[in-house]
Amino acid sequence: MTGVPTWNYAAVHVYGRVSLINDPEALRELVNRMSRHFEGDSENAWVPTYPDKMLEAITGFIMEVDEVQAKYKLSQNRSPKDRENVANALQASPAETDRCVATLMQK
């Protein structure tokens, strides 16, 4: 019987208590902080300029985490050579998500 191909993946499920952010200024600061974190400090970084009406469409929240469950499938059932080939192909991909999976596989 031949193997059935499946995707490599990593998944995380987080469980906890959520508190909504109802204060518009606190929400604006959260959006700005996340933007700085994910956009970086380069001169080409996107800087949010949300009018109040747009902020009303965003639901901000803070989560107090109680439990984290993580699972991954990274070709563990394949031979070391197959895993190496898959990781190398993913590392050469232009897609950042593919390169991230390759890094996980190489660890």
MIDOSE-1310 file (N, C-alpha, C; in nm, 2 decimals, decimal comma, always signed):
residues 107
mtgv	+0,08/-0,12/+0,00/+0,00/+0,00/+0,00/+0,09/+0,12/+0,00; +0,06/+0,22/-0,08/+0,13/+0,34/-0,09/+0,08/+0,44/+0,01; +0,17/+0,53/+0,06/+0,13/+0,63/+0,15/+0,04/+0,74/+0,09; -0,04/+0,79/+0,17/-0,13/+0,90/+0,13/-0,06/+1,03/+0,16
ptwn	-0,05/+1,13/+0,07/+0,02/+1,25/+0,10/-0,07/+1,34/+0,19; +0,00/+1,40/+0,29/-0,07/+1,50/+0,37/+0,01/+1,62/+0,39; -0,05/+1,73/+0,43/+0,02/+1,85/+0,44/+0,10/+1,85/+0,57; +0,22/+1,92/+0,58/+0,28/+1,94/+0,70/+0,22/+2,06/+0,77
yaav	+0,21/+2,06/+0,90/+0,15/+2,18/+0,96/+0,19/+2,19/+1,11; +0,17/+2,30/+1,17/+0,18/+2,32/+1,31/+0,06/+2,40/+1,35; -0,01/+2,36/+1,46/-0,13/+2,43/+1,51/-0,12/+2,45/+1,66; -0,18/+2,56/+1,70/-0,18/+2,59/+1,84/-0,32/+2,63/+1,88
hvyg	-0,38/+2,58/+1,98/-0,51/+2,61/+2,03/-0,49/+2,67/+2,17; -0,54/+2,79/+2,20/-0,53/+2,86/+2,32/-0,66/+2,88/+2,39; -0,67/+2,84/+2,52/-0,80/+2,85/+2,59/-0,78/+2,94/+2,71; -0,88/+3,02/+2,74/-0,87/+3,11/+2,86/-0,98/+3,20/+2,87
rvsl	-0,97/+3,30/+2,95/-1,07/+3,40/+2,98/-1,04/+3,53/+2,90; -1,15/+3,58/+2,83/-1,13/+3,70/+2,75/-1,20/+3,82/+2,81; -1,13/+3,93/+2,80/-1,19/+4,06/+2,85/-1,19/+4,15/+2,73; -1,31/+4,20/+2,70/-1,32/+4,30/+2,58/-1,26/+4,43/+2,62
indp	-1,20/+4,50/+2,52/-1,15/+4,63/+2,54/-1,26/+4,73/+2,49; -1,32/+4,80/+2,58/-1,43/+4,89/+2,55/-1,39/+5,04/+2,54; -1,27/+5,07/+2,59/-1,22/+5,21/+2,59/-1,15/+5,23/+2,45; -1,21/+5,33/+2,37/-1,15/+5,36/+2,24/-1,00/+5,39/+2,24
ealr	-0,96/+5,47/+2,34/-0,81/+5,50/+2,34/-0,73/+5,38/+2,37; -0,77/+5,29/+2,46/-0,70/+5,17/+2,49/-0,69/+5,08/+2,36; -0,80/+5,08/+2,29/-0,81/+5,00/+2,17/-0,71/+5,06/+2,06; -0,71/+5,19/+2,05/-0,62/+5,26/+1,96/-0,48/+5,23/+1,99
elvn	-0,44/+5,23/+2,12/-0,31/+5,20/+2,16/-0,27/+5,06/+2,13; -0,37/+4,96/+2,15/-0,34/+4,82/+2,12/-0,31/+4,80/+1,97; -0,40/+4,86/+1,89/-0,38/+4,85/+1,74/-0,24/+4,91/+1,70; -0,21/+5,03/+1,76/-0,08/+5,09/+1,73/+0,04/+5,00/+1,77
rmsr	+0,03/+4,95/+1,89/+0,13/+4,86/+1,94/+0,15/+4,73/+1,86; +0,04/+4,67/+1,82/+0,05/+4,56/+1,73/+0,11/+4,59/+1,59; +0,07/+4,71/+1,54/+0,12/+4,75/+1,41/+0,27/+4,77/+1,42; +0,32/+4,84/+1,53/+0,46/+4,85/+1,54/+0,53/+4,72/+1,55
hfeg	+0,47/+4,63/+1,62/+0,54/+4,50/+1,64/+0,55/+4,42/+1,51; +0,44/+4,41/+1,43/+0,43/+4,33/+1,31/+0,48/+4,40/+1,19; +0,48/+4,54/+1,19/+0,53/+4,61/+1,07/+0,68/+4,65/+1,09; +0,73/+4,65/+1,21/+0,87/+4,68/+1,24/+0,88/+4,83/+1,24
dsen	+1,00/+4,88/+1,25/+1,03/+5,02/+1,26/+1,09/+5,08/+1,14; +1,08/+5,01/+1,03/+1,14/+5,06/+0,90/+1,07/+5,18/+0,85; +1,13/+5,25/+0,77/+1,07/+5,37/+0,71/+0,95/+5,34/+0,63; +0,93/+5,22/+0,58/+0,82/+5,18/+0,49/+0,71/+5,11/+0,58
awvp	+0,73/+5,11/+0,71/+0,63/+5,04/+0,79/+0,49/+5,11/+0,78; +0,39/+5,04/+0,78/+0,25/+5,09/+0,78/+0,22/+5,15/+0,92; +0,17/+5,27/+0,92/+0,13/+5,33/+1,05/-0,02/+5,35/+1,04; -0,10/+5,29/+1,13/-0,24/+5,30/+1,13/-0,29/+5,44/+1,16
typd	-0,39/+5,49/+1,09/-0,45/+5,61/+1,12/-0,60/+5,59/+1,11; -0,65/+5,52/+1,21/-0,79/+5,48/+1,21/-0,88/+5,60/+1,26; -0,98/+5,64/+1,18/-1,08/+5,73/+1,24/-1,16/+5,65/+1,34; -1,22/+5,73/+1,43/-1,30/+5,66/+1,54/-1,40/+5,56/+1,48
kmle	-1,46/+5,60/+1,37/-1,57/+5,51/+1,31/-1,51/+5,37/+1,28; -1,38/+5,37/+1,23/-1,32/+5,24/+1,19/-1,29/+5,16/+1,32; -1,24/+5,23/+1,42/-1,21/+5,16/+1,54/-1,33/+5,09/+1,60; -1,45/+5,15/+1,58/-1,57/+5,09/+1,63/-1,60/+4,95/+1,57
aitg	-1,54/+4,93/+1,45/-1,56/+4,80/+1,38/-1,46/+4,69/+1,43; -1,36/+4,73/+1,52/-1,26/+4,64/+1,57/-1,30/+4,60/+1,71; -1,30/+4,47/+1,73/-1,32/+4,42/+1,87/-1,19/+4,38/+1,93; -1,14/+4,46/+2,02/-1,02/+4,43/+2,09/-1,04/+4,35/+2,21
fime	-0,95/+4,27/+2,24/-0,96/+4,19/+2,37/-0,83/+4,15/+2,42; -0,83/+4,11/+2,55/-0,71/+4,06/+2,62/-0,75/+3,92/+2,67; -0,66/+3,83/+2,65/-0,69/+3,69/+2,70/-0,59/+3,65/+2,80; -0,65/+3,60/+2,91/-0,57/+3,54/+3,02/-0,57/+3,39/+2,99
vdev	-0,45/+3,34/+2,95/-0,44/+3,21/+2,90/-0,44/+3,11/+3,02; -0,53/+3,00/+3,00/-0,53/+2,89/+3,10/-0,47/+2,77/+3,05; -0,47/+2,75/+2,92/-0,42/+2,62/+2,86/-0,38/+2,65/+2,71; -0,27/+2,58/+2,68/-0,22/+2,59/+2,54/-0,20/+2,44/+2,49
qaky	-0,26/+2,41/+2,38/-0,24/+2,28/+2,32/-0,17/+2,30/+2,18; -0,06/+2,23/+2,16/+0,01/+2,24/+2,03/+0,02/+2,11/+1,97; +0,02/+2,11/+1,84/+0,03/+1,98/+1,76/+0,10/+2,01/+1,63; +0,18/+1,92/+1,59/+0,24/+1,94/+1,46/+0,26/+1,81/+1,38
klsq	+0,26/+1,82/+1,25/+0,29/+1,70/+1,17/+0,39/+1,75/+1,07; +0,52/+1,71/+1,08/+0,62/+1,76/+1,00/+0,70/+1,64/+0,93; +0,63/+1,56/+0,87/+0,69/+1,44/+0,80/+0,77/+1,35/+0,89; +0,73/+1,34/+1,02/+0,80/+1,25/+1,11/+0,79/+1,10/+1,06
nrsp	+0,69/+1,07/+0,98/+0,67/+0,93/+0,94/+0,75/+0,90/+0,82; +0,82/+0,99/+0,76/+0,90/+0,98/+0,64/+1,05/+0,95/+0,68; +1,13/+0,90/+0,58/+1,27/+0,88/+0,61/+1,34/+1,01/+0,63; +1,46/+1,00/+0,69/+1,54/+1,13/+0,71/+1,57/+1,20/+0,58
kdre	+1,60/+1,12/+0,47/+1,62/+1,18/+0,34/+1,50/+1,25/+0,29; +1,38/+1,19/+0,30/+1,26/+1,25/+0,25/+1,23/+1,38/+0,33; +1,25/+1,38/+0,46/+1,23/+1,50/+0,54/+1,33/+1,61/+0,50; +1,45/+1,57/+0,47/+1,55/+1,67/+0,43/+1,51/+1,73/+0,30
nvan	+1,47/+1,65/+0,20/+1,42/+1,70/+0,07/+1,30/+1,79/+0,08; +1,21/+1,75/+0,16/+1,09/+1,84/+0,18/+1,13/+1,97/+0,25; +1,21/+1,97/+0,35/+1,25/+2,09/+0,42/+1,33/+2,18/+0,32; +1,42/+2,12/+0,24/+1,49/+2,20/+0,15/+1,40/+2,27/+0,04
alqa	+1,30/+2,19/-0,01/+1,21/+2,25/-0,10/+1,13/+2,36/-0,04; +1,08/+2,34/+0,08/+1,01/+2,45/+0,15/+1,09/+2,57/+0,18; +1,22/+2,55/+0,21/+1,31/+2,66/+0,24/+1,34/+2,74/+0,12; +1,33/+2,68/+0,00/+1,35/+2,76/-0,12/+1,23/+2,83/-0,18
spae	+1,12/+2,81/-0,11/+0,99/+2,87/-0,16/+0,99/+3,02/-0,13; +0,92/+3,09/-0,22/+0,90/+3,24/-0,20/+0,80/+3,27/-0,09; +0,72/+3,17/-0,05/+0,62/+3,19/+0,06/+0,68/+3,18/+0,20; +0,66/+3,29/+0,27/+0,72/+3,29/+0,41/+0,66/+3,17/+0,49
tdrc	+0,54/+3,14/+0,48/+0,48/+3,03/+0,56/+0,55/+2,90/+0,53; +0,59/+2,87/+0,40/+0,66/+2,75/+0,37/+0,80/+2,75/+0,43; +0,86/+2,87/+0,43/+1,00/+2,87/+0,50/+0,99/+2,85/+0,65; +0,88/+2,90/+0,71/+0,86/+2,88/+0,85/+0,84/+2,73/+0,88
vatl	+0,77/+2,66/+0,80/+0,75/+2,51/+0,82/+0,88/+2,44/+0,80; +0,96/+2,49/+0,70/+1,10/+2,43/+0,68/+1,18/+2,45/+0,81; +1,18/+2,56/+0,87/+1,26/+2,59/+0,99/+1,21/+2,50/+1,10; +1,08/+2,48/+1,12/+1,03/+2,39/+1,22/+1,08/+2,24/+1,19
mqk	+1,08/+2,20/+1,07/+1,12/+2,07/+1,03/+1,27/+2,05/+1,06; +1,35/+2,15/+1,04/+1,49/+2,14/+1,06/+1,53/+2,14/+1,20; +1,44/+2,19/+1,29/+1,47/+2,18/+1,43/+1,45/+2,04/+1,48
